[in-house]
Amino acid sequence: MSKDFAHQAQDLTVTEWRLLDHLISNRGRTLRWSDLSIHLWHSNGQGQNETVRVAARRLQQKLSIALPSGSLLIADAGVLLNFED
C-alpha cells in the first residue's frame, strides 16, 4: 500500500473500514447494496440501501487520492472495487 493510502485510511470510520475490508475480500465482484447491508449491519438487507450508498460514497471520497482512478465504482446495482496489487 502506498503512503497516500495509509494516510487516507487513518480517517476512516469503523463502518468504512468494515466496508473496505469486505470490498477488498471480494475485489472484482459487484456487491449488491442489500448484501452489503447484511454484512455491515447484520440486517435483513431491507431499507438500508441508502445508508450503504452513503458509506460507500464517503469511502470513495476519502480514498480518492490513494486509489487509482475508477477503482471504486458505485452504481445503482451496487459497488465494485477493482484494482491491481
C-alpha positions as CSV (number, residue, x, y, z in Angstrom):
1,M,0.0,0.0,0.0
2,S,1.1,3.5,-0.7
3,K,1.8,6.3,1.7
4,D,-1.3,8.1,0.4
5,F,-3.5,5.1,1.1
6,A,-2.1,4.7,4.7
7,H,-2.6,8.5,5.3
8,Q,-6.2,8.5,3.9
9,A,-7.1,5.3,5.7
10,Q,-6.4,6.9,9.1
11,D,-9.6,9.0,8.8
12,L,-11.9,6.0,8.1
13,T,-14.8,5.2,10.5
14,V,-15.4,1.7,11.8
15,T,-18.1,1.2,9.2
16,E,-15.9,2.5,6.4
17,W,-13.2,0.1,7.5
18,R,-15.6,-2.8,7.5
19,L,-16.9,-1.8,4.1
20,L,-13.3,-1.5,2.7
21,D,-12.3,-4.9,4.2
22,H,-15.4,-6.6,2.6
23,L,-14.7,-4.9,-0.8
24,I,-11.1,-6.0,-0.7
25,S,-12.1,-9.5,0.2
26,N,-14.5,-9.5,-2.8
27,R,-12.3,-7.4,-5.2
28,G,-13.5,-7.7,-8.8
29,R,-17.1,-8.6,-7.8
30,T,-20.0,-6.2,-7.9
31,L,-21.6,-6.4,-4.4
32,R,-25.3,-5.6,-4.2
33,W,-26.4,-2.9,-1.7
34,S,-28.6,-5.3,0.2
35,D,-25.8,-7.8,0.6
36,L,-23.5,-5.1,1.9
37,S,-26.2,-4.0,4.4
38,I,-26.5,-7.6,5.7
39,H,-22.7,-7.8,6.0
40,L,-22.2,-4.4,7.7
41,W,-25.2,-4.3,10.0
42,H,-26.4,-7.9,10.1
43,S,-29.8,-6.6,9.0
44,N,-32.2,-8.3,6.7
45,G,-31.0,-6.0,3.9
46,Q,-34.3,-4.2,3.6
47,G,-34.4,-0.4,3.7
48,Q,-30.7,0.3,4.4
49,N,-29.5,0.6,0.8
50,E,-29.2,4.4,1.0
51,T,-27.2,4.1,4.3
52,V,-24.7,1.8,2.5
53,R,-24.6,4.1,-0.5
54,V,-23.6,7.0,1.7
55,A,-20.9,4.9,3.4
56,A,-19.6,3.9,0.0
57,R,-19.5,7.4,-1.3
58,R,-17.7,8.7,1.8
59,L,-15.2,5.9,1.5
60,Q,-14.7,6.8,-2.2
61,Q,-14.2,10.4,-1.3
62,K,-11.7,9.7,1.5
63,L,-9.7,7.3,-0.6
64,S,-9.9,9.2,-3.9
65,I,-6.2,10.3,-3.6
66,A,-4.9,6.9,-2.7
67,L,-6.8,4.6,-5.1
68,P,-6.3,4.5,-8.8
69,S,-8.9,6.5,-10.7
70,G,-12.0,4.4,-11.4
71,S,-11.1,1.6,-9.0
72,L,-14.0,2.1,-6.6
73,L,-17.2,2.1,-8.8
74,I,-20.6,3.0,-7.3
75,A,-23.6,2.2,-9.4
76,D,-27.4,1.7,-9.0
77,A,-26.8,-2.1,-8.8
78,G,-24.1,-2.0,-6.1
79,V,-20.4,-1.2,-5.6
80,L,-17.3,-2.7,-7.2
81,L,-13.7,-2.4,-6.0
82,N,-11.3,-3.3,-8.8
83,F,-7.6,-2.6,-8.7
84,E,-4.3,-4.4,-9.1
85,D,-1.9,-5.0,-6.1
